[in-house]
Amino acid sequence: MRFIRQTFESFRFAWQALRSNLLRTMLSLLGVTIGIFAIIAVFTLVDSLERNIKESLSFIGDKVVYVEKWPWSFGEDYQWWKYFQRPVPTYNEYRFLSEKLENAQAVVAMAFKGRVTIKNNNNSMSALIQGTTLDYNKISEVPIEQGRYFTQQEVNISRNVTIIGSDIAENLFPGQDPVGKTFKINGLNFTVIGVQRKKGESILNVGGNPDTKCLIPYGAFAKMFHSINPNITISIKGYESDEGLQELESEIRGLLRTRRGLRPLQDDNFAINRPEAIAQAISGIFVVLTIAGWVIGGFSILIGGFGIANIMFVSVKERTNIIGIQKSLGAKNYFILFQFLFEAVLLSLVGGLAGIFLVYLLSFMSLGSLDLVLTASNIALGLGVSSVIGVLSGIIPAFSASRLDPVIAIRAK
């Protein structure tokens, strides 16, 4: 009980010392404030980027592989001249895989045509048209807000029906319910059967922004555009384990090599892509940003830590007489040590809180599609680093104060 009471008294002394020297306190915590701001700002930026990218990738599916002509990788060893000579995947290959694959939950053929003008009376806009087969909603999110998804019959007979994005609904049918209404795509009438929930802008619009996209049956797309652009993508949904996905990739590779008549020593003339490859390619940027944040913030915190240590030595010098009086009245060494240690930690924590508050204010800034969110883990990290800096900066001055001889301390000038 006595120990707790004296610890609380040490904390009260430390608080009074900080309040009595406000200007010095403010100047001392600047270095820590800037350092914590730099570190937590970078961590918040990296976390927000990762979250934004994961949300973008969710629209191209989880545990999904894509069979295409071009691989999703870039670098010095990207042999584009070899990839250029590859044949494009075909609809017949999609049908072959959908019949033969045993480790797939869903197989989908899809094709894209960008910058297509769509019209409804005097309202028009440019949109991305995506033709797809029935199981597209099994490999990718299709959050229907109004209406419904395609039926088997609509896809089989290639009916001119479409699921549109929220921006298309707002532009072509302002103030109206678009479900059941028609508009023109490439001069042909299409009936709206569904409207997707608004997604908003994102850094990676892989597969196109759903808000400005028209989903239509693959057969309807082929009739309009395949004479111009016969290239398709085959998307295949695997099972939830990584092992199952690896087995699926091996099965796809074996079937396609057989289908295309490749000899054992010939390289694949197709690419099997996974969305995770995009995240891995970007992860290197995150690592660099994180290291840069630690380096920049580390220098500032180091300067701030030296500043706090210097102030604590000055405080010990100024209060040497008081320390002597306290010790002569029976104050234990830990009581004196805690006074100065608490003062250093409090000083550092205030600087850390100020840095975190600046990051919080930064989160209100508009950065386009990037939504900055200060997470509890980053707040805890900032406070933890501040506390450690306070302890390291204050431990030596506090220990030296606690070891002072009371007689010598009282006589000090």
VENMO-V525449 format. One record per residue. N is the residue number from 1. RES is the residue in three letters. D_LAST is the distance of its C-alpha to the last C-alpha in whole Angstrom. Layout:
BEGIN
n=(N/N)
res=(RES/RES)
d_last=(D_LAST/D_LAST)
END
This chain:
BEGIN
n=(1/2/3/4/5/6/7/8/9/10/11/12/13/14/15/16/17/18/19/20/21/22/23/24/25/26/27/28/29/30/31/32/33/34/35/36/37/38/39/40/41/42/43/44/45/46/47/48/49/50/51/52/53/54/55/56/57/58/59/60/61/62/63/64/65/66/67/68/69/70/71/72/73/74/75/76/77/78/79/80/81/82/83/84/85/86/87/88/89/90/91/92/93/94/95/96/97/98/99/100/101/102/103/104/105/106/107/108/109/110/111/112/113/114/115/116/117/118/119/120/121/122/123/124/125/126/127/128/129/130/131/132/133/134/135/136/137/138/139/140/141/142/143/144/145/146/147/148/149/150/151/152/153/154/155/156/157/158/159/160/161/162/163/164/165/166/167/168/169/170/171/172/173/174/175/176/177/178/179/180/181/182/183/184/185/186/187/188/189/190/191/192/193/194/195/196/197/198/199/200/201/202/203/204/205/206/207/208/209/210/211/212/213/214/215/216/217/218/219/220/221/222/223/224/225/226/227/228/229/230/231/232/233/234/235/236/237/238/239/240/241/242/243/244/245/246/247/248/249/250/251/252/253/254/255/256/257/258/259/260/261/262/263/264/265/266/267/268/269/270/271/272/273/274/275/276/277/278/279/280/281/282/283/284/285/286/287/288/289/290/291/292/293/294/295/296/297/298/299/300/301/302/303/304/305/306/307/308/309/310/311/312/313/314/315/316/317/318/319/320/321/322/323/324/325/326/327/328/329/330/331/332/333/334/335/336/337/338/339/340/341/342/343/344/345/346/347/348/349/350/351/352/353/354/355/356/357/358/359/360/361/362/363/364/365/366/367/368/369/370/371/372/373/374/375/376/377/378/379/380/381/382/383/384/385/386/387/388/389/390/391/392/393/394/395/396/397/398/399/400/401/402/403/404/405/406/407/408/409/410/411/412/413)
res=(MET/ARG/PHE/ILE/ARG/GLN/THR/PHE/GLU/SER/PHE/ARG/PHE/ALA/TRP/GLN/ALA/LEU/ARG/SER/ASN/LEU/LEU/ARG/THR/MET/LEU/SER/LEU/LEU/GLY/VAL/THR/ILE/GLY/ILE/PHE/ALA/ILE/ILE/ALA/VAL/PHE/THR/LEU/VAL/ASP/SER/LEU/GLU/ARG/ASN/ILE/LYS/GLU/SER/LEU/SER/PHE/ILE/GLY/ASP/LYS/VAL/VAL/TYR/VAL/GLU/LYS/TRP/PRO/TRP/SER/PHE/GLY/GLU/ASP/TYR/GLN/TRP/TRP/LYS/TYR/PHE/GLN/ARG/PRO/VAL/PRO/THR/TYR/ASN/GLU/TYR/ARG/PHE/LEU/SER/GLU/LYS/LEU/GLU/ASN/ALA/GLN/ALA/VAL/VAL/ALA/MET/ALA/PHE/LYS/GLY/ARG/VAL/THR/ILE/LYS/ASN/ASN/ASN/ASN/SER/MET/SER/ALA/LEU/ILE/GLN/GLY/THR/THR/LEU/ASP/TYR/ASN/LYS/ILE/SER/GLU/VAL/PRO/ILE/GLU/GLN/GLY/ARG/TYR/PHE/THR/GLN/GLN/GLU/VAL/ASN/ILE/SER/ARG/ASN/VAL/THR/ILE/ILE/GLY/SER/ASP/ILE/ALA/GLU/ASN/LEU/PHE/PRO/GLY/GLN/ASP/PRO/VAL/GLY/LYS/THR/PHE/LYS/ILE/ASN/GLY/LEU/ASN/PHE/THR/VAL/ILE/GLY/VAL/GLN/ARG/LYS/LYS/GLY/GLU/SER/ILE/LEU/ASN/VAL/GLY/GLY/ASN/PRO/ASP/THR/LYS/CYS/LEU/ILE/PRO/TYR/GLY/ALA/PHE/ALA/LYS/MET/PHE/HIS/SER/ILE/ASN/PRO/ASN/ILE/THR/ILE/SER/ILE/LYS/GLY/TYR/GLU/SER/ASP/GLU/GLY/LEU/GLN/GLU/LEU/GLU/SER/GLU/ILE/ARG/GLY/LEU/LEU/ARG/THR/ARG/ARG/GLY/LEU/ARG/PRO/LEU/GLN/ASP/ASP/ASN/PHE/ALA/ILE/ASN/ARG/PRO/GLU/ALA/ILE/ALA/GLN/ALA/ILE/SER/GLY/ILE/PHE/VAL/VAL/LEU/THR/ILE/ALA/GLY/TRP/VAL/ILE/GLY/GLY/PHE/SER/ILE/LEU/ILE/GLY/GLY/PHE/GLY/ILE/ALA/ASN/ILE/MET/PHE/VAL/SER/VAL/LYS/GLU/ARG/THR/ASN/ILE/ILE/GLY/ILE/GLN/LYS/SER/LEU/GLY/ALA/LYS/ASN/TYR/PHE/ILE/LEU/PHE/GLN/PHE/LEU/PHE/GLU/ALA/VAL/LEU/LEU/SER/LEU/VAL/GLY/GLY/LEU/ALA/GLY/ILE/PHE/LEU/VAL/TYR/LEU/LEU/SER/PHE/MET/SER/LEU/GLY/SER/LEU/ASP/LEU/VAL/LEU/THR/ALA/SER/ASN/ILE/ALA/LEU/GLY/LEU/GLY/VAL/SER/SER/VAL/ILE/GLY/VAL/LEU/SER/GLY/ILE/ILE/PRO/ALA/PHE/SER/ALA/SER/ARG/LEU/ASP/PRO/VAL/ILE/ALA/ILE/ARG/ALA/LYS)
d_last=(35/32/31/32/30/27/28/28/25/23/26/25/21/22/24/22/19/22/23/20/20/24/24/21/23/27/26/25/28/30/31/32/34/36/36/38/40/41/42/43/45/47/48/49/51/53/53/55/57/58/59/61/63/64/65/67/69/70/72/74/74/72/74/76/78/79/82/82/83/80/77/73/71/70/69/70/73/74/78/79/82/83/82/84/88/87/90/88/88/91/93/95/92/90/93/94/90/90/94/92/89/88/84/84/83/84/86/86/87/85/85/84/84/82/82/85/86/87/89/89/91/89/86/85/82/82/81/81/84/84/87/86/88/88/86/83/81/81/79/77/75/78/76/79/78/82/85/86/86/89/92/94/97/95/93/97/99/96/96/94/91/88/84/82/78/77/76/80/81/79/80/84/84/82/82/85/85/86/87/91/91/92/91/92/90/92/95/95/95/92/92/88/88/84/81/78/75/72/70/68/67/65/64/67/70/72/75/75/73/75/75/77/80/83/84/88/90/91/94/94/91/93/96/94/92/93/95/92/90/91/88/87/84/84/82/82/80/79/78/74/74/73/75/78/77/77/81/81/80/82/85/85/85/88/90/89/90/93/94/94/95/93/93/91/89/89/85/85/86/84/81/79/76/73/71/68/69/67/64/64/64/61/59/58/57/55/53/52/51/49/47/46/45/42/42/41/39/37/36/34/33/32/30/29/27/25/24/23/21/19/18/18/15/13/14/12/9/9/10/8/8/11/12/12/13/16/17/17/19/22/21/22/21/24/22/19/21/23/21/20/23/25/23/24/27/27/26/29/31/31/32/35/36/36/38/40/41/42/44/46/46/48/50/52/53/56/57/61/62/59/57/53/52/49/49/48/47/45/43/42/42/39/37/38/36/33/32/33/31/28/28/28/25/23/24/22/18/19/20/17/15/18/18/14/14/13/12/10/9/8/7/4/0)
END
